[in-house]
Amino acid sequence: MADSLSTGLGEEKETEKEDSERDRKAAKTDKNKEKDGVTETLGFNDKNGSSKSKKRNLSDLSLVRFITAELTRGYFLEHNEAKYTERRERVYTCLRIPKELEKLMTFGFFLCLDAFLYVFTLLPLRVLLALLRLLTLPCCGLSGSRLLQPAQVCDVLKGFIMVLCYSMMSYVDYSMMYHLIRGQSVIKLYIIYNMLEVADRLFSSFGQDILDALYWTATEPKEKKRAHIGVIPHFLMAVLYVFLHAILIMVQATTLNVAFNSHNKSLLTIMMSNNFVEIKGSVFKKFEKNNLFQMSNSDIKERFTNYILLLIVCLRNMEQFSWNPDHLWVLFPDVVMVIASEVAVDVVKHAFITKFNDISADVYGEYRASLAFDLVSSRQKNAYTDYSDSVSRRMGFIPLPLALLLIRVVTSSVKIQGSLSFMCVLLFYLGMITLKVLNSIVLLGTSCAFVKEANMEEKLFDPPPSIASSRANSRAHRTKHIHISPQQEPVTDKGGVSSASVNSPLIHIAESSAPKLPKSDSDTFLTTPDEEDDDKIINADTGMEGDGLIHRTPKKDLLEIDRFTICGNRID
C-alpha cells in the first residue's frame, strides 16, 4: 500500500510539473510574440517563430479564421501615392491624345492643302508674269544684272515641268491600266500595294533633293566656280522624276479603285487591315520626341494623299456611271470606312507610343508651332525657300506629281464643250483662287499665334545657316577640343572617377564655342538624343579617345528636322 501511494503521489507531482512547464512555455511564447511582433500569414510564423509553429493549437489553423482574415484584410493606396498618381496621369494623357493629335492633323492638312492649291492657282499666274517680264525686257532694257529673280526662275521651271509631264501623261491609258490590275489575284494586288507605298516614300525622299538641286543650279550666282553638270541635265532628271512619281501614284489610285469595285470587298478589307499592321510595327519600339515628330508629319502627308486618291477614285467611278448622283451614295460607305480606319489607327498608334515612351500630350503643340514657323518664315524678307518646298521637306509631301495626276484625271473625265462649259471652268478657277487666298490668310494668322505662344519670334530674324560657316564652326569646335594643356593631370577620387572630366576647362571652351541662339520651348523640349560616340573626344597628349572626358555635341533643334532626317538611328 505504501509503495502504491508513493508511486501515485510521484505521478501526480510529475504531471503537475509537466503542466507547469507547459504553462511557462506558453507564457514565454506569448511574450516573445508580443516583443518581436511576429506576424502570422496563412498560419505560418516568420523566421524567428518557425520552430515554435509546430506546437500551435489546431484551432488557430481553422478555415473560419482564414476566411475572416481575407474578408477584413485592408490596404492603403496612399502609401504609394507617386505610383498611382503617375498611372492616373498616363490615363489622362491617353484621353488627351485624340484631341491634340487631331488639332495637329487638321492644321497640317490645311498646310498641305495650301501648298496643293498653290500649284493650280498662283503658280500659273506667277509663270505668266515671269514670261511677260521676259518678253518686255527687250523693250524696257535691262534694269539689273538678272533677267529674272530667283523665285521667278523656279516658278518657270515648275511650269515647264508640269507642261512636259502632262504631255507625257497623255500617252498613258488609264483604262488599260485598270483592266490590267483588275485581272490580278487579290494577294498579288495586296503585295503590289505595299510595294507602291514603300516606293512612294523612296521617291519622296529623293525627289525633293532633285528639285532643290535644279532650283539651285538654275539660280546659283555666276561668280561662283562651276561645280555642277549643268541646268539641262538637272531639268531632265526633274522631269523624269515627276513623271515616274505620277505614274506610281496613278497605279496606287487604280489599285484602290479596283478594291472599291470588287464584289466581295476582300481587297479593300485587306488594304484596311494593313493600317492595323502599322500599329504592331511602331507601337512596341522606343521613340524620341523628334522621331514622333517625323511620324506625325508622315501621317499628315499620308492622310492628305489618301483623300486625294479617294477623290480620284470617286471621279473615275462617277464618269463610268455617267455622273449619276445615286452612285455616289453607293461609294460613300466605303469612303467613310477607309477614312475612319485611318483616323482610328493614327489615334491608337500615337496614344500608345506616348504612353510607352512617357511623352506628354503637350508635345503636339510644339509640333504645330514648328510647322507654323515654316509658314511665317517663308513670308519674311530674308526667306530662302518657297513655302510649298518647305512643306515638301518637312512632311515629304511633293505636290507636283499629285497635282499632275489630278489634272490628268479631271481632263479625261470631264468633257468641256461650248462657251458655257468654259464659263463654268473660269468660275471654278476663280473659286479655287478664293479658297486659296482665304486659306492662306487664316493659316498665316493661326501660325503667328502658334509662334507667339511658343516664344519663337526671335528665331524669325536669325540668318539662314550657310555651309561655309557651319564647316568653319565645326573645325574651330574640333581644334579647341584637341588643344589641352599638358600641365593639367586628371585627379581621381576614391570612386575611381576622373575629376578632370568635371573641372577641366575643356567643357567651358565647348560651351563658349557653341553658337548662342535665342532659346525657345522647342530647343529645351524637343532635342535629338546624344549618341554614344559623342561621349568620346580626342586627347592631344596620347592621340587616343578618352572615355573619361565628357563631351556633349550641340543638340539638333526641332526646326532642323526634316521628314527623312535620321533621329536616334532611325527614320519614322
Backbone torsions as a table, in degrees:
resi	resn	phi	psi	omega
1	MET	NA	-44.9	-179.1
2	ALA	-63.3	-37.5	179.4
3	ASP	-67.7	-41.2	-179.8
4	SER	-65.1	-41.0	179.3
5	LEU	-65.0	-41.4	-179.6
6	SER	-65.4	-38.3	178.4
7	THR	-67.8	-37.7	178.6
8	GLY	-65.2	-42.2	178.8
9	LEU	-65.2	-37.5	179.0
10	GLY	-63.8	-40.7	179.1
11	GLU	-65.9	-39.9	178.7
12	GLU	-63.3	-41.2	179.6
13	LYS	-64.9	-39.3	179.4
14	GLU	-64.1	-42.1	179.4
15	THR	-64.6	-39.6	178.3
16	GLU	-64.0	-40.3	177.9
17	LYS	-63.3	-41.4	179.1
18	GLU	-64.0	-41.2	178.7
19	ASP	-64.0	-41.4	180.0
20	SER	-66.2	-37.4	178.0
21	GLU	-65.7	-39.3	177.6
22	ARG	-62.8	-42.4	179.1
23	ASP	-63.7	-40.6	179.0
24	ARG	-63.6	-44.6	179.3
25	LYS	-62.6	-40.7	178.9
26	ALA	-64.8	-40.3	178.5
27	ALA	-66.0	-38.4	178.7
28	LYS	-65.5	-42.3	179.5
29	THR	-63.7	-38.7	178.1
30	ASP	-64.3	-41.2	178.8
31	LYS	-64.9	-41.3	179.2
32	ASN	-64.1	-37.5	177.6
33	LYS	-65.0	-40.4	179.7
34	GLU	-69.0	-36.8	-178.6
35	LYS	-73.6	-50.3	-174.8
36	ASP	-79.2	-15.3	179.5
37	GLY	64.7	43.6	-177.1
38	VAL	-71.5	126.3	-179.9
39	THR	-96.5	145.9	-179.5
40	GLU	-108.0	127.9	178.5
41	THR	-133.1	119.7	-178.9
42	LEU	58.7	31.2	176.2
43	GLY	81.8	9.2	179.8
44	PHE	-117.7	145.3	177.1
45	ASN	-90.7	170.4	174.7
46	ASP	-74.2	-166.8	-172.7
47	LYS	-64.4	-35.7	-177.2
48	ASN	-70.8	-28.7	-177.0
49	GLY	-110.6	19.0	-177.2
50	SER	-69.2	-34.0	-178.6
51	SER	-75.3	-21.3	-176.7
52	LYS	-98.5	-2.1	-177.2
53	SER	-73.6	-18.5	-179.6
54	LYS	-68.6	-24.3	-176.3
55	LYS	-95.0	14.8	-179.0
56	ARG	-76.0	149.4	179.6
57	ASN	-68.1	151.4	179.9
58	LEU	-67.1	-24.0	179.8
59	SER	-67.9	-24.8	178.7
60	ASP	-72.0	-21.8	-179.0
61	LEU	-99.3	27.5	-175.8
62	SER	-77.4	154.0	179.3
63	LEU	-69.6	-30.8	-179.4
64	VAL	-65.3	-40.4	179.9
65	ARG	-66.7	-38.5	178.6
66	PHE	-64.2	-44.9	179.9
67	ILE	-65.0	-38.2	178.4
68	THR	-64.1	-40.0	178.5
69	ALA	-66.2	-37.4	178.4
70	GLU	-68.7	-35.4	-178.8
71	LEU	-75.5	-29.4	-176.1
72	THR	-103.2	2.2	-178.5
73	ARG	-70.1	138.2	-178.8
74	GLY	-132.7	165.4	177.2
75	TYR	-152.8	164.4	-175.5
76	PHE	-124.7	117.3	177.9
77	LEU	-68.6	-22.2	-177.7
78	GLU	-69.9	-12.1	176.8
79	HIS	-70.8	-20.7	175.9
80	ASN	-128.9	62.1	-173.3
81	GLU	-66.2	-37.6	-176.4
82	ALA	-64.5	-40.0	-178.4
83	LYS	-63.8	-48.1	-176.9
84	TYR	-72.1	-30.4	175.2
85	THR	-66.4	-38.7	177.2
86	GLU	-65.0	-40.9	178.6
87	ARG	-63.8	-38.6	179.0
88	ARG	-66.9	-38.5	177.7
89	GLU	-65.6	-33.6	176.3
90	ARG	-64.7	-40.2	177.9
91	VAL	-63.8	-43.2	178.8
92	TYR	-64.6	-35.6	177.1
93	THR	-64.9	-43.4	178.0
94	CYS	-63.6	-34.0	178.1
95	LEU	-72.8	-27.5	178.9
96	ARG	-83.6	-18.6	-175.3
97	ILE	-59.6	-47.6	-179.4
98	PRO	-56.8	-41.2	-179.3
99	LYS	-67.7	-49.0	-178.2
100	GLU	-67.0	-37.7	179.9
101	LEU	-66.5	-42.5	-179.9
102	GLU	-68.9	-28.9	173.0
103	LYS	-62.5	-46.0	178.5
104	LEU	-65.2	-42.3	-179.6
105	MET	-64.2	-40.4	179.3
106	THR	-66.0	-43.6	178.4
107	PHE	-64.0	-44.1	178.3
108	GLY	-66.7	-33.5	177.4
109	PHE	-62.5	-43.6	-179.9
110	PHE	-71.9	-27.0	172.7
111	LEU	-65.4	-44.7	177.1
112	CYS	-65.9	-37.6	177.8
113	LEU	-64.2	-37.7	178.8
114	ASP	-65.2	-43.5	177.7
115	ALA	-68.4	-32.2	179.9
116	PHE	-73.4	-41.8	178.6
117	LEU	-69.7	-24.6	178.5
118	TYR	-60.5	-34.9	-179.0
119	VAL	-66.7	-33.9	-176.6
120	PHE	-88.1	-27.3	-169.2
121	THR	-107.9	-65.7	-172.0
122	LEU	-85.1	-29.1	-179.1
123	LEU	-62.3	-45.3	176.2
124	PRO	-60.2	-37.9	179.5
125	LEU	-67.9	-39.5	178.7
126	ARG	-67.5	-35.7	176.8
127	VAL	-65.9	-41.5	178.3
128	LEU	-63.9	-39.3	177.7
129	LEU	-65.5	-39.9	178.8
130	ALA	-66.3	-41.5	177.5
131	LEU	-67.0	-35.8	176.9
132	LEU	-65.4	-35.3	176.6
133	ARG	-66.1	-39.9	178.1
134	LEU	-63.8	-37.0	-178.9
135	LEU	-74.5	-30.9	-177.2
136	THR	-91.1	-7.9	179.6
137	LEU	-65.3	-40.0	177.8
138	PRO	-62.6	-28.7	179.7
139	CYS	-80.3	-39.5	-175.9
140	CYS	-88.4	-17.3	-177.1
141	GLY	87.1	159.9	-180.0
142	LEU	-76.8	119.3	179.3
143	SER	-90.2	-12.9	-178.2
144	GLY	-157.0	-171.8	-178.0
145	SER	-79.4	-19.0	-176.9
146	ARG	-105.3	136.7	171.6
147	LEU	-69.8	-44.8	178.8
148	LEU	-131.1	152.9	174.1
149	GLN	-71.6	156.1	-178.9
150	PRO	-56.3	-39.4	178.7
151	ALA	-64.8	-37.5	178.5
152	GLN	-68.2	-36.9	176.4
153	VAL	-62.0	-43.2	178.2
154	CYS	-64.0	-39.2	178.3
155	ASP	-64.4	-42.6	179.2
156	VAL	-64.0	-40.4	178.1
157	LEU	-64.4	-41.5	176.8
158	LYS	-62.2	-42.1	179.2
159	GLY	-63.1	-44.0	178.4
160	PHE	-64.6	-39.2	177.7
161	ILE	-62.3	-43.6	179.6
162	MET	-63.9	-42.0	-178.4
163	VAL	-66.3	-45.5	-179.4
164	LEU	-66.1	-42.4	-179.7
165	CYS	-68.9	-33.7	177.3
166	TYR	-67.7	-38.9	176.6
167	SER	-65.0	-33.7	176.6
168	MET	-74.0	-35.7	179.4
169	MET	-69.0	-23.6	-179.9
170	SER	-64.9	-19.2	178.7
171	TYR	-87.5	-4.2	179.5
172	VAL	-91.0	123.2	-178.6
173	ASP	-89.2	113.2	-178.9
174	TYR	-69.5	-38.2	-177.7
175	SER	-66.2	-41.7	178.3
176	MET	-64.0	-39.8	177.9
177	MET	-64.6	-37.5	-179.9
178	TYR	-63.7	-47.8	-178.6
179	HIS	-70.4	-29.5	176.4
180	LEU	-67.2	-40.9	179.5
181	ILE	-74.4	-34.6	-178.3
182	ARG	-65.2	-27.8	-178.7
183	GLY	-78.8	-4.7	179.8
184	GLN	-84.4	160.7	178.6
185	SER	-74.9	166.0	-175.8
186	VAL	-66.5	-44.5	-178.3
187	ILE	-65.2	-39.7	179.3
188	LYS	-64.7	-39.9	178.1
189	LEU	-66.6	-36.1	177.7
190	TYR	-63.7	-42.4	177.6
191	ILE	-65.7	-40.8	179.4
192	ILE	-62.3	-41.3	-178.6
193	TYR	-64.9	-40.0	177.2
194	ASN	-65.9	-39.3	177.3
195	MET	-64.5	-35.8	179.0
196	LEU	-66.8	-36.5	178.0
197	GLU	-64.9	-42.3	178.0
198	VAL	-65.5	-42.9	179.5
199	ALA	-64.6	-34.3	178.4
200	ASP	-64.4	-40.1	177.1
201	ARG	-65.6	-41.3	179.7
202	LEU	-66.9	-40.1	177.7
203	PHE	-63.8	-41.3	-179.0
204	SER	-66.2	-37.6	-178.1
205	SER	-68.5	-34.7	-177.1
206	PHE	-95.4	-23.7	-175.4
207	GLY	-67.5	-42.1	-179.9
208	GLN	-66.9	-31.8	174.9
209	ASP	-64.8	-37.9	177.6
210	ILE	-64.3	-43.9	-179.7
211	LEU	-67.7	-41.1	178.3
212	ASP	-64.0	-38.6	177.3
213	ALA	-63.5	-38.7	177.5
214	LEU	-65.1	-45.7	-178.1
215	TYR	-63.2	-42.5	-178.5
216	TRP	-70.9	-36.8	178.3
217	THR	-65.2	-36.9	-178.3
218	ALA	-77.6	-25.4	-175.7
219	THR	-112.5	5.9	-179.2
220	GLU	-66.0	136.8	179.4
221	PRO	-58.8	143.9	-176.1
222	LYS	-71.4	-19.4	-177.0
223	GLU	-69.4	-23.6	-176.5
224	LYS	-78.2	157.6	-178.8
225	LYS	-69.7	141.0	-179.3
226	ARG	-69.2	118.7	-179.4
227	ALA	-133.2	34.5	-179.0
228	HIS	-141.7	172.2	-176.1
229	ILE	-89.5	-6.0	178.6
230	GLY	119.1	160.1	-177.1
231	VAL	-73.1	-41.1	-175.3
232	ILE	-64.0	-45.6	175.4
233	PRO	-60.5	-39.5	176.7
234	HIS	-64.9	-37.8	179.3
235	PHE	-66.1	-41.4	178.3
236	LEU	-66.1	-37.6	176.1
237	MET	-63.3	-40.8	179.6
238	ALA	-66.2	-41.6	178.2
239	VAL	-63.1	-43.7	179.0
240	LEU	-63.5	-41.0	179.3
241	TYR	-63.6	-48.7	-177.5
242	VAL	-62.6	-39.8	179.5
243	PHE	-64.8	-46.9	-179.4
244	LEU	-66.1	-39.2	178.4
245	HIS	-66.4	-37.9	176.9
246	ALA	-65.5	-39.5	176.5
247	ILE	-62.7	-41.3	179.4
248	LEU	-62.2	-43.7	179.1
249	ILE	-68.2	-32.2	176.6
250	MET	-64.7	-42.6	176.2
251	VAL	-63.3	-38.2	178.3
252	GLN	-64.2	-43.6	178.1
253	ALA	-66.8	-37.0	178.7
254	THR	-66.2	-40.5	176.6
255	THR	-62.3	-41.2	176.8
256	LEU	-65.4	-36.7	177.6
257	ASN	-65.4	-40.0	176.2
258	VAL	-62.8	-39.1	178.7
259	ALA	-64.9	-35.8	179.2
260	PHE	-70.3	-35.8	-174.7
261	ASN	-91.4	-1.7	177.3
262	SER	-70.1	149.4	-173.0
263	HIS	-73.0	-44.6	-176.4
264	ASN	-92.3	-1.0	178.1
265	LYS	58.5	22.1	-177.6
266	SER	-69.0	-39.9	-179.8
267	LEU	-65.7	-39.3	178.7
268	LEU	-64.8	-38.8	178.0
269	THR	-64.9	-41.1	179.4
270	ILE	-66.3	-39.9	179.2
271	MET	-66.6	-35.2	176.8
272	MET	-71.2	-35.5	177.7
273	SER	-66.6	-20.6	177.0
274	ASN	-64.0	-29.1	176.3
275	ASN	-65.4	-37.8	-179.6
276	PHE	-73.9	-25.7	172.9
277	VAL	-64.7	-28.7	177.8
278	GLU	-62.1	-32.0	178.0
279	ILE	-63.3	-43.1	180.0
280	LYS	-64.1	-35.6	-176.5
281	GLY	-80.1	-11.3	-175.2
282	SER	-124.0	-28.1	-173.0
283	VAL	-70.0	-43.0	-173.0
284	PHE	-92.4	41.9	175.6
285	LYS	-131.8	154.7	-179.9
286	LYS	-77.0	132.5	-179.0
287	PHE	-126.1	137.0	167.4
288	GLU	-96.3	171.9	-177.0
289	LYS	-65.7	-35.0	178.2
290	ASN	-69.2	-36.8	175.6
291	ASN	-64.5	-38.8	177.9
292	LEU	-67.1	-32.0	176.2
293	PHE	-65.5	-42.2	176.5
294	GLN	-63.6	-41.5	178.9
295	MET	-65.5	-37.9	177.7
296	SER	-63.6	-42.9	177.2
297	ASN	-63.4	-39.2	178.0
298	SER	-64.9	-39.6	178.5
299	ASP	-66.6	-37.2	177.2
300	ILE	-62.9	-48.2	180.0
301	LYS	-63.2	-41.5	-179.1
302	GLU	-65.9	-39.8	-179.7
303	ARG	-67.8	-42.0	179.1
304	PHE	-66.3	-40.1	178.2
305	THR	-63.9	-38.7	177.9
306	ASN	-65.0	-35.9	177.1
307	TYR	-63.6	-41.9	179.0
308	ILE	-67.5	-38.7	177.2
309	LEU	-64.2	-40.0	176.4
310	LEU	-64.9	-36.1	175.9
311	LEU	-63.9	-41.2	178.3
312	ILE	-64.7	-40.4	178.7
313	VAL	-63.4	-43.2	178.6
314	CYS	-64.6	-39.9	178.9
315	LEU	-64.1	-43.4	180.0
316	ARG	-66.8	-39.0	178.8
317	ASN	-70.0	-39.6	177.9
318	MET	-66.0	-33.3	176.9
319	GLU	-66.6	-39.9	-179.5
320	GLN	-66.8	-26.7	179.9
321	PHE	-104.9	25.7	174.4
322	SER	56.5	37.9	176.7
323	TRP	56.1	42.1	176.0
324	ASN	-78.4	120.1	-176.8
325	PRO	-66.4	-20.2	179.1
326	ASP	-67.4	-31.1	179.4
327	HIS	-70.0	-23.0	177.6
328	LEU	-64.3	-35.7	177.8
329	TRP	-72.5	-20.8	174.1
330	VAL	-72.4	-37.2	179.0
331	LEU	-79.0	-21.5	-171.7
332	PHE	-59.9	-44.0	180.0
333	PRO	-61.3	-40.0	179.5
334	ASP	-67.2	-38.0	178.4
335	VAL	-63.8	-44.4	179.3
336	VAL	-64.1	-37.5	-179.3
337	MET	-66.0	-41.2	179.1
338	VAL	-65.1	-44.8	-179.2
339	ILE	-66.2	-42.1	-179.2
340	ALA	-64.3	-39.9	178.7
341	SER	-66.1	-37.3	178.4
342	GLU	-64.5	-43.8	180.0
343	VAL	-66.2	-43.3	-178.9
344	ALA	-63.6	-41.6	179.7
345	VAL	-64.6	-42.1	179.0
346	ASP	-63.1	-42.1	-178.7
347	VAL	-65.5	-47.5	-178.8
348	VAL	-64.1	-42.1	-178.4
349	LYS	-62.7	-48.7	-178.1
350	HIS	-70.2	-34.0	-179.7
351	ALA	-63.4	-44.4	-177.5
352	PHE	-79.2	-29.9	175.7
353	ILE	-64.0	-45.9	177.5
354	THR	-65.9	-32.2	179.0
355	LYS	-70.3	-47.1	-176.2
356	PHE	-72.8	-25.1	-177.2
357	ASN	-106.0	8.4	177.3
358	ASP	54.4	49.0	178.1
359	ILE	-104.2	131.7	-178.3
360	SER	-74.9	155.1	177.7
361	ALA	-71.5	-15.8	178.7
362	ASP	-68.9	-11.2	-178.0
363	VAL	-66.8	-26.6	179.6
364	TYR	-69.4	-26.7	171.6
365	GLY	-66.1	-36.8	175.2
366	GLU	-66.2	-37.7	177.5
367	TYR	-64.0	-42.0	177.7
368	ARG	-62.1	-40.5	179.8
369	ALA	-64.6	-37.0	179.5
370	SER	-68.9	-40.1	176.3
371	LEU	-67.1	-37.0	178.0
372	ALA	-67.7	-32.5	178.9
373	PHE	-62.6	-36.6	177.7
374	ASP	-62.3	-41.8	-179.8
375	LEU	-67.2	-43.2	-177.9
376	VAL	-69.2	-40.4	-178.2
377	SER	-67.9	-27.5	178.5
378	SER	-72.3	-13.8	177.3
379	ARG	-94.7	0.2	-179.4
380	GLN	-79.0	162.4	178.5
381	LYS	-69.4	-29.7	-179.9
382	ASN	-95.9	26.3	179.4
383	ALA	-66.5	140.5	-178.0
384	TYR	-116.3	10.4	177.6
385	THR	-158.0	156.9	174.3
386	ASP	-79.2	155.7	-175.8
387	TYR	-67.2	-39.3	179.8
388	SER	-60.8	-35.2	177.4
389	ASP	-70.9	-36.4	177.8
390	SER	-67.0	-35.9	175.1
391	VAL	-65.1	-37.9	179.0
392	SER	-63.5	-41.1	-179.8
393	ARG	-72.7	-38.5	-175.2
394	ARG	-73.1	-43.4	-173.6
395	MET	-107.4	-10.4	-174.1
396	GLY	76.4	16.6	-179.7
397	PHE	-99.4	113.9	178.9
398	ILE	-107.9	112.5	-171.7
399	PRO	-75.7	-19.9	-173.3
400	LEU	-63.2	-50.9	179.3
401	PRO	-63.1	-40.3	-179.2
402	LEU	-67.6	-40.6	177.0
403	ALA	-65.9	-38.2	178.6
404	LEU	-62.8	-43.4	178.4
405	LEU	-64.7	-40.8	-179.9
406	LEU	-65.3	-40.1	176.9
407	ILE	-63.1	-41.6	179.2
408	ARG	-63.2	-42.3	-179.0
409	VAL	-69.9	-41.7	-178.2
410	VAL	-66.4	-44.0	-179.3
411	THR	-66.9	-30.0	177.4
412	SER	-83.5	-22.3	-178.1
413	SER	-92.1	-33.1	-176.0
414	VAL	-107.2	123.5	178.0
415	LYS	-95.8	126.3	-178.7
416	ILE	-104.5	114.5	-179.6
417	GLN	-140.3	128.9	177.8
418	GLY	92.7	164.0	-178.9
419	SER	-69.3	-31.3	-179.6
420	LEU	-65.7	-37.2	178.2
421	SER	-65.9	-39.8	177.7
422	PHE	-65.2	-35.5	176.6
423	MET	-65.8	-39.5	177.7
424	CYS	-64.3	-39.8	178.0
425	VAL	-64.3	-41.3	178.5
426	LEU	-63.6	-42.9	177.8
427	LEU	-64.7	-37.8	177.8
428	PHE	-65.3	-39.6	178.3
429	TYR	-65.2	-41.7	176.5
430	LEU	-64.2	-36.5	176.5
431	GLY	-65.3	-37.7	177.1
432	MET	-66.5	-38.6	177.0
433	ILE	-64.0	-41.3	178.0
434	THR	-62.5	-43.2	178.3
435	LEU	-63.3	-40.4	179.1
436	LYS	-63.5	-44.1	-178.2
437	VAL	-66.2	-45.6	-179.6
438	LEU	-64.4	-41.8	178.7
439	ASN	-62.8	-41.1	179.7
440	SER	-65.8	-39.7	-179.7
441	ILE	-65.1	-46.3	-179.0
442	VAL	-65.7	-41.8	179.7
443	LEU	-64.5	-40.1	-179.7
444	LEU	-64.6	-43.2	177.6
445	GLY	-64.6	-42.6	178.6
446	THR	-65.5	-39.2	-179.6
447	SER	-66.4	-39.1	176.7
448	CYS	-61.2	-38.9	177.8
449	ALA	-65.8	-41.4	179.1
450	PHE	-65.6	-41.5	179.6
451	VAL	-65.4	-38.3	179.5
452	LYS	-68.0	-38.7	178.2
453	GLU	-65.2	-33.7	-179.6
454	ALA	-86.5	1.0	179.5
455	ASN	57.3	48.4	-178.3
456	MET	-113.6	18.4	-177.8
457	GLU	-67.0	-33.9	-176.9
458	GLU	-65.7	-30.1	-179.2
459	LYS	-70.5	-17.0	179.3
460	LEU	-66.4	-25.4	-177.0
461	PHE	-99.2	5.0	176.8
462	ASP	-76.2	138.9	177.6
463	PRO	-68.9	150.4	178.4
464	PRO	-66.9	144.6	-179.2
465	PRO	-69.5	141.5	177.9
466	SER	-111.5	159.6	-176.9
467	ILE	-69.2	-41.1	-177.4
468	ALA	-65.0	-42.6	-179.1
469	SER	-67.8	-37.7	179.9
470	SER	-67.6	-37.5	177.3
471	ARG	-68.1	-40.1	178.7
472	ALA	-63.8	-41.2	179.0
473	ASN	-65.1	-37.8	-179.9
474	SER	-67.9	-38.8	178.0
475	ARG	-65.0	-45.8	178.8
476	ALA	-62.8	-38.4	179.2
477	HIS	-63.9	-39.0	-178.2
478	ARG	-71.9	-41.6	-177.8
479	THR	-69.2	-34.6	178.4
480	LYS	-67.1	-31.0	177.7
481	HIS	-73.5	-32.7	-177.7
482	ILE	-74.4	-32.8	-175.7
483	HIS	-77.8	107.1	179.0
484	ILE	-129.8	138.1	179.9
485	SER	-70.8	132.6	-178.3
486	PRO	-72.9	-14.0	-178.6
487	GLN	-73.9	-21.5	-177.2
488	GLN	-82.8	125.6	178.1
489	GLU	-119.3	138.6	179.1
490	PRO	-69.2	135.7	178.9
491	VAL	-108.4	125.2	-177.9
492	THR	-97.0	141.7	177.6
493	ASP	-93.7	-168.5	-176.0
494	LYS	-67.3	-31.7	-179.9
495	GLY	-77.9	-3.1	178.8
496	GLY	83.5	12.1	-178.6
497	VAL	-96.8	130.7	-177.7
498	SER	-70.5	127.9	178.9
499	SER	-81.8	-9.5	178.1
500	ALA	-69.3	-24.7	177.7
501	SER	-70.7	-17.2	179.4
502	VAL	-101.4	-42.6	-173.3
503	ASN	-95.5	-7.5	-176.9
504	SER	-69.1	142.2	177.9
505	PRO	-72.5	1.6	179.4
506	LEU	-62.3	-38.7	-178.4
507	ILE	-67.8	-37.7	178.6
508	HIS	-65.8	-36.6	177.6
509	ILE	-65.7	-41.7	-179.6
510	ALA	-64.1	-38.8	179.7
511	GLU	-69.8	-36.7	-179.6
512	SER	-73.5	-29.0	-179.8
513	SER	-78.0	-20.4	178.9
514	ALA	-69.2	141.4	-179.4
515	PRO	-66.8	134.8	-179.4
516	LYS	-93.5	104.8	178.6
517	LEU	-106.1	155.1	175.8
518	PRO	-64.2	128.1	-174.3
519	LYS	-83.4	145.5	174.6
520	SER	-132.6	-178.9	-179.6
521	ASP	-66.4	-31.2	-179.7
522	SER	-71.1	-25.2	178.6
523	ASP	-70.4	-41.8	-175.4
524	THR	-87.4	-19.1	-172.0
525	PHE	-105.4	-31.3	-175.3
526	LEU	-121.6	98.9	-178.5
527	THR	-135.6	155.6	177.6
528	THR	-81.6	135.0	-179.3
529	PRO	-65.5	145.1	179.4
530	ASP	-74.5	145.4	177.8
531	GLU	-88.2	167.0	179.6
532	GLU	-69.5	-29.1	180.0
533	ASP	-70.0	-20.1	-179.3
534	ASP	-74.1	-14.5	-178.4
535	ASP	-83.4	-0.2	-177.1
536	LYS	-109.8	132.1	174.8
537	ILE	-128.8	165.9	-175.2
538	ILE	-91.1	132.0	176.6
539	ASN	-88.0	128.6	-176.2
540	ALA	-71.3	-29.0	-177.0
541	ASP	-76.9	-41.6	-174.9
542	THR	-101.0	-21.6	-176.3
543	GLY	75.5	9.5	-179.3
544	MET	-106.7	168.9	178.7
545	GLU	-84.1	125.9	179.7
546	GLY	-97.9	116.8	-179.6
547	ASP	-79.5	-21.3	-176.6
548	GLY	-73.8	-27.0	-178.4
549	LEU	-82.5	130.5	-176.3
550	ILE	-93.2	130.0	-179.8
551	HIS	-138.5	128.6	179.1
552	ARG	-117.2	122.0	177.0
553	THR	-77.7	155.1	177.3
554	PRO	-60.3	129.9	-176.6
555	LYS	-76.7	149.9	-179.7
556	LYS	-72.8	135.6	175.0
557	ASP	-79.0	155.1	179.3
558	LEU	-62.4	-30.0	-178.8
559	LEU	-70.6	-14.9	178.6
560	GLU	-92.5	0.2	-176.4
561	ILE	-91.7	117.3	173.3
562	ASP	-95.1	-179.5	-177.9
563	ARG	-64.1	-36.7	-174.9
564	PHE	-113.8	30.2	172.7
565	THR	-82.3	135.8	179.6
566	ILE	-77.8	120.1	179.0
567	CYS	-121.9	115.2	178.8
568	GLY	64.0	41.5	177.2
569	ASN	64.2	27.9	179.2
570	ARG	-156.4	153.3	172.5
571	ILE	-121.2	126.6	-177.7
572	ASP	-114.7	NA	NA
